[in-house]
């Protein structure tokens, strides 16, 4: 799973506001650092998927035909934010959207995704 997530450019994250609600999918970036999976909301706390996975931490990543059930864990501590930022800069170097993922207002939306 980690190799797949480290290699793919984008994944779809599937979220739902509560277990009984319909799910939603959106394309996001994902990075792997030190054996851990990180994501961040480019729209900050306004992002629908981010709000939903904070409300109901169970979700799934869809990547290259694989479905990976995950649980979101807040990773807003300084070391995790820095690890995620460095991994994003490595993986998406040269992408014109990278700067948006490193803006101070989105850093607090850093999440660690653990297998569920």
N, C-alpha and C positions, 0 to 999 in steps of 0.2 A: 504494500500500500504506500509506504513512504517513497519508494522509488518512483512510482506512478505519479504521485502528487508533486514530487520535486521536478519531474520532467514536463508535465503538461503546462501549457500557457494559461489556460483558464479552466475552471470547473463550474458546474451549476451547483448552487447550494439550495437545498430544499428545506423550507421552514414552514411552521404553522404557529399561529399565536397561542393555541392551546391544543391538546391532543384530539379534541373532537372537531376542530375546524379543518376546512380544506387546506391542502398544502399549496405553497407557491415556490417557484424556482426563479432564480436569477443568476446570471453569470458573474463570477467574482474571480479575483486572483487568490492564489494560495501559495504559501511558501513552507519549506521544511528547514528547520535549523536544529541541530543537535538532537535529531530523532523526534522532534516535536513539530506539530502542524500549527501554523498561525494564519489567521485571516484578519482583515481590517475593513471597515466600511468606508468607502470613498465619499459617501454622503454623510459621514459622521453619524450622530445619533438619529438623524432624520431618515436613514436608510430603512426601508421596510423589513428586509431580511434581518437586519441587525436588531430592530425592535422586537421582531417575532422570536428570534432565537434567544434573546435576553429574557423574554417572557416565558418561553418554553424551550429549555436548552437542548432538547432532542431535535436532531435534523439529519440530513444525509448529504453527502457529496456525490455528484454524478460526474465521472471522469472516464473518458474512453470506453464507455459501455459498462464500467464498474459502478456499483452503488455501494457507498461506504457509510454505514450508520455512524453518526458522531454525536458527542455531547459537547456543548460549548462551555468553556470555563473562562471567566474574565481573566485577562492577562494585562491589566493596566499598570502593573508595577514597572518601574523604570528599566530594570534589566530585560524584561520580556519585550517591552516596547522597543528598546534598542536592538535586540536580537531580530525582531520582526522587521524593523526598518532596514537593518543591514542586509537581511535576506531578500527583501523586496528590491533594494538597490542592486544587489548582485543579479537576481533573476531577471529583472525587468530593465536593466541598464539600457539606455537608448530609447526606451519607450516614452513618447511625449507625455503620457498620463502619469508617469512615476511621481512627479512633483506633487500631484494632488494627494497621493497616498502618504506623503511625508509631511503634510501640513499639520501644524500644531493642533488644530481643532479636531482632527480625525484620530490622533494617536490614542486617545482614551478608549476607542472602540476596538482595540486590539484584543483578539480572542484566541485562546488555544483550543483546538478541536481534538478531543480524545476519542478513541474507538468506543462505541457503545454496544 
